[in-house]
Amino acid sequence: MTPKIAVILFPGTNCELEALRACQRANMKTELFRWNDDRKKLKGFDGYILPGGFSYEDRGRSGVVASKDPVLEVIKAEALKGKPIMGICNGAQILVETGLIPGLSSDHLQMALAWNERIKKGKILGVGFYNDWVYMRSDVKKNKTPYNRFSEKVLMQIPVAHGEGRFTTMEKDLLKNLIKNDQTLFRYCDSKGEIIDEFPVNPNGAMYNLAGVCNTEGNVLALMPHPERTVNGQPIFDSLAEYLTANKKVAVKKTQYPTEYKVEKVKQLTEKPDITLTVELIITDNEERTIEHAIKSMGFKDIFLKRRVSYGFYLNSKTNAKTVAEKILASGEIINLNKEVPRITINEKNYIYDKTTGLQEETVRDTGTVRYLTTDIDNYFGKSTFDKLKPYFPKNEITKVMKGIEWSLTLKKSETAEKIVATHIFHNPNSMKLFALT
């Protein structure tokens, strides 16, 4: 039998040809399958690859919009039949956002692929996008999965290229369970195969040097590095071909993924900033429209969504808040007034800003919207904004900056809001915080 693999394309996928060639080198038949093709055709394949790229331009966060696409329902069903599913880079992000990885819960997300942290000797050298060559090896016994039919001593030097690739979790015992279940399939190592938990051996700060995590049975793999971009990564594709050619089949008994998320009460933002600055685009916000479309595709039809970048500024003294706000806006560090519109809130009063006249109070009508704020747990972008503004405030008027995204939902049925939030379209609780705003 010659295995037949479907390489799944979403808008923004850009590593499909590399994945296709890697499969062909392993003598597997491959076809490109677009997200909007007839999903019934997918059942005729022996395995599936979700390749790298920037599905939906990483709008919202990497992988989240694609994870809500109906084609993933077919992929989930085929995974539970035991068929191999491999997500590479952006594909890994999609699998984590669906909950297929780690596949140990039926009602909530257990992991995130968070923003990279390059850590050496306890210090963070940088965050965000990073690309380089890294070493990786299998961390479990040979033949444990369709992807490691080779010795643990085999080292692969392959590229990484991602901004959100740090495997992390907020669940206390999850890593212990992953190790126990042999789900820590691939780990970053040095050129001698040693696991060293610091940059550059660990390129993104992933817990336990995780490069690839599989489900309990091993047929679903989320892998952040790019084995398809080099013949050095060919052992993974050769393993998959050998496994499928032998007509082996995994019996899936333990893997489960969230079919309906728990609806939980969202906490209010209690530590309110002295100055809140929200920024919206003058032109159409494509990220806003894409997330709204994804929400409507999940069955929430009667909604209107607004997205604004949000900055919360905490001050040494509240008495000069208006002056500080005007200096922040005039600095040009965080807003381009030719492209963006700021709204400012100080002491529950709302203001607009004009270059000539400064802050002008405005009356804001209650439109019946429900508002949420999402921030990264580590608030790196807030800290970065704080550093940018330091030269403008030599007297340390600003003590802290929190940066996030404000999502405003206008609904015909207000009770729908919590159900929308529970889909995790706005945040992954393993890497982000969510607050309700009043």
N, C-alpha and C positions, 0 to 999 in steps of 0.2 A: 504494500500500500504506500502511495506517495501522499504525505500529509498535505492538507490544504489549509492555509492560514489567511485570515482576513486582517488587513491592516486598516484600522478605523480612522477616517479623516473627519475632523471638525473644522469649521472656519478658523484659520490661524495655525493649523498643524503645519509643520515644516520639515519634519524628519522622516516622512513616510517613505521616501525613496531609499534612504539608508537602511531602514528596517526591511524593506522589500529585498534589497540586495543581500543583506545578511541572511535572510531566509533562503534565498535562492542559492547562496554558497553552500547551504546545508541541504540542498536538493529538496526543498519544500516548495510546493506550488503556492503562489501568493496572488491575492487580488486586493486592490484598493476598494474600500467600501466607504462611501460618503454618508454622513450622518442623515441626509434626507432621502436616501435610497429606500427601497422596499425592505423593511426590517425582517420580513419573513425569510429572505434569502440568507440571512445570517446563520440560520439553523443548519445549513448545509456545510459549514466549516468545522474543521477539527480543532482549531485553536484561534486565538485572537491576540492582536498586538495593538495597544493604544500608544502611538509614538509620541515623540517630543514635539515641542513647539510652543505656541501661545494661543491655545484654544480661546476663541472669543476675546482675543487680546488681553487675556488675564483680567478681564473686567470683574469687579467685585473682589476676587482673589483668585489665584491660579487654580484652575480646574473646576471651580464651583459651578459655573454655568453649564459646562459640558456634563457634569455629574447629574444634572437635573434633566438632561435630554432623554426622550423616550427610548433611544437606542440602548441606553444603559440598562433599561429593564430587561431587554433581551440578553445582554451580556451577563447580568446577574443570574438569570435563569440558566444560561449555558454553563456558568461557573458552578452552579449547584448540581449540574449533571456530571461534573468532574472534568470538564474540558479546561485546558490550560488558557489562562488569561495573563498576559504580561503587559504592564504599563510602564513605559520608560519616560522618566523626567516629567513632562506635563501629563503623560498618561498615568504615572504614579500618583500625581496630585489628584487626578480624577478618581482613581480607585480609593484613595484615602477619604476623599470627600463623599463618596458613596457609602462608606463604611464597610466595603468588601475587604478592606485592609484596616485593622487586623482580622475582622470578621468574627468578633467574639461577643457582639451585642446585637440585640434585636430592636433596641429603642433609643440608642444615642451614639454619637460619634465618640470614638475612644482615642483617636490620634489626630495630629495635624502635621502638615509639612510647612513649618514656619519660616520666617525670614532667616537667612543665613547669619551665623555669628562666627567670625574668625577669631578664635581664642587661643592665645599663647601665654603660658606662665600666668594664667589667671586674669589676663587683660584682654579686653575686646579690641582687636586691631581694626575691625571694620564689620559692616553689616551689608546685607543686600547681595546683588548679583556678583558672581565669581565664576571664572572659567579657567581651567588648567587641566593638566594630566594628573591622575591620582592612581594609586594602587588599591586593589580590592581582592578579597579572597572569600571563598565559601566558609561559613562558620558551622556547618552541620555535616553529618556523615554523607559520604558519596551515595548517590542514587536516592537521597531522601525525597527529592522533588524532581519534576521534569527538567529543571534548569541546572542541576549540579551533578550530572553523571560523570564527574571527574574528581580527582583527589583534592582534599582541602589544601594541599601544598601548591596547587596551581595558582600562580599570581597573575592577575590581569591588569595591565596598565592601560587605562582608558580615560576618555575626557569626562569632565563635569562642566556643566554650563547652566546655571540656574540661580535664581534669586531667593526662591522659597523652597529649600530642600532639606531643612533641618527636621528630622523625625523627632517629635516631642509629644508629650502627653501630660494631662493633669491628673491622671488616675494613678494612685499610689502603687498598686501592685501589678500594673500592666506589664512593665518591662520584665519583672520576675516571671510572669506567665508566658511572655513571648519566648524567653530563654528556655523555660521548661518545655514548651511545645515545639521547640526547634523552628521557631518562626523568624529568628534573626539570621536569615539565609546568607546575606552578604554583608561584610563589614570592611570599612576602610582600614588599610594597613600601610606600612612602609615597604620599601623595596625588598626587605628581608622577610616580610610576612608578619612583622610584629605590630600589634595593635597599640597605637600611641594616641591617647585622647587629647590631642591639641593640634592646632594649625601648624603646618600645612597638611599633616597626615590626615587629620579630620578636617575636611575643607569647609564644613558648614556648621560645626558644633552639634551635630546630631548625637542624641543620647546613645551610649554604648557603641559609638562609631558606626551606626547603622547606615548602610548604603542601600540595602534591599530587604524588605519585609514581606513575608508570604503569609497566607492564611494557614490554618491548622493542618489541612491536608496537603498543602504545598502547591496546589495547581494554580493559585492566583498569586502573582508577584508584583509588588510595587518597587521599582528600581530607579534610583535617581541618576547615577552615572549613565553614560551612553555607550554600551557595548557594540551597538550597531554601526558606530562611526569608525571602527578600526577592526582589523582582523584579530587584534589582541583580545577582543571580546567574543570571538567566534565560538569558543567552547560552550557558551550559554545557548546559542542557536543550534549547534551540533547536538547538544544534549536534548533539546526539545525535539529535534528531528528523530533522534534515536528512540526517544520515548514514544513518540507517536507512531513511528514505523513499526515498533514492536506491538502496536495496538493495545498498549496498556491503558488502563482507565482507573482514575482515582474514585474511591467511594467516599462521597462527601456526607459526613454524618454530623460534624460539629460546627462547621462554618455557618454563621448567620450574619445578616446585615440588617440595618434598620429599615423596616418597612413603614413604620410610623414613629416619629420622634415624640418623646415625652414633652408635653406642654407644661412649662414651668413659669412661675411668676418672675418677671424681670425686675431686678432691683433698681431703685431710683439712684440717680447720681447725687450722693449726699455732700461730697466735698466740692461744692460749686465754685467755679473760678470767679475771680474779681472782674475779669473782662472775658466775655465770650465773643469770638469773631468767627462768623461763618462766611464762606466764600462760595459763590456759584458762578458758573460760566455764563457769559453773555450769549454765546451760541448754544446750540443743542448739546447737552451732555450725553454722549453716546453710552457711557457706562451706566448712567441713570436709566436710559431707555432699554438697554440690554437686560438689566436686572429686573426692570418692570415686566418686560416680555417673558422672562423666565418665571416670574411669580404667576403671571396669568396662564402660562403653559401648564402650571401645576394645578390649575383649577380655580384660582382666586381671580375672578373676572372683574369685579366691581371695585377696582383700586386705581389710585393715581399716586405715583411715587416721585418724590423729590430727593435729590442727593446734593449735599453740600459738604465741602471740607470744613472741619471744625477745629478751632484753636482755643484752648482755655489757658488764660494767663493768670498766674497767682502772684500777688504783689506784696512788697514789704509794707506798703501803706496804701489804703484805699482812697485817701484824700486826693491824690493826683491821678486817679484812674483815667479820666478823660484825656489828660495830657499824654500819658503813657500810650493810650490807644492811638492817638493821632501820630505820635512818633513811630509807632510800630508800622502803621499804614504808610507813612511818608518814607520809611526806610527803603521800601521796594523789595525787601528780602523775601516776603511771603505772599505778595499779591501783585499782579499786573493789572492796574486799573484800566488799561486799554482792552482787556479781555475778560475781566472778572468783576463781579459786584460784591462788595462786602456788606455785611450786616453786623452791627455791634450791639451787645447788651451789657449794660453796666448798672448795677443796683436795680435790676428788674425794669430798667428803662431801655428802650430800643432806639438805635440811631442809624442813620445812613451817613456816608462820608463824601465830602466834596473836596477836591484838591485846594480850592480857593478859600472856602468858608469853614472847612473842617467838619466836625461832627454836628449833625443836625437831628434833633429828636423827631421821631416819627411814631405814629399810632399804628399798631399792628392789630388787625382784627382776628378774632378766634375763628379759624376756618374748620374746626373740627378734626384737625389732623392728629395723628399719634406719632410721636417722635422718639427715635432711638439714637443712641450714640455708641459707635463701636471704636475701640482702640486696641492696639497691640498690647499684650500683657506687659511687655518690657518697655513700651513707650519710647522706642529708639528715635522715632521721627519727631516726637516732642522734644527729646533731648537735643537732637540735631538742630531744630529750630531755635532752641534756647541758646545754643552756641553761636548761631548766626547773628542773633540779636545782641549778644554781649557787648560788642564795640559801641553800640548805640546807647547803652545804658551803663556807663562807667560807675554809677553810684549804686548798682545792684538793685534797681527798682523792681526788676522781675526776679522772682525766686524759683519759678517752675513753669514749664509749658507742657500742656497735654494736647497732642494732636490726634485727631480721629476723623471719622465720617459720620455726619448726621443724616439719618434716613427718615424722611417724613412720609407717612402713609395717610392718604385721604381715602376713607372707606365708606361704603353705603351701609355696611354692617360692622359695627365697631368690634364685635366679638371675634372677628376674623383675624385681627392683628396678632394676637398671641399664637394663633395657628401658623401664620406666615413666619413669624420669628422662629417657631419651633422647627421649621424646615432647614434652619441654619443657612439660609441664603445670605444673611447679613454677616454672620460670624461663625467661626469654628471655636467652640469653647475651650479647646486645648491650646490655643495660641492667642485668643482675643478675649476682651471683656465687652460686655453689652450692658448698657444702662438705659433706663426709661427716663425721658426728659418731660418736665412739666412746663 
